[in-house]
Amino acid sequence: MGRPNLRLRSEIGNIRQLGQIYRGRWVHVRMGKSEQDQTLISVRRKFGNAVFRNRIRRQIRSICQEIIPQGHPNRLLIIAVGDRSRGVSFADLRADLHNAFSDLQLI
């Protein structure tokens, strides 16, 4: 995958400095205001091979659609998956993301 465009890259930098953050057991979620309503999922290569990285991305995408189906207008979410999250169950991941979204007042 390519790098995000320049506007999105600057918004990501602003969110890292000024945005709200939730640090959970399995994921860290950053949120900030943006012109685009988008969710970015970051999984490091250290997490595992492509099969494991893609599986956790699909699981997170599914959970996000389940918890906030209408989306999040004018918000940019950055979901970073921890390296130790490889063996996490779907229920634990869902609970962690639900706590994150409620703390960030998205639900």
Beta strands, then each sheet from edge to edge (+ up, - down):
strand 1: 20-23
strand 2: 27-33
strand 3: 38-43
strand 4: 75-81
sheet 1: 1+ 2- 4+ 3+
end
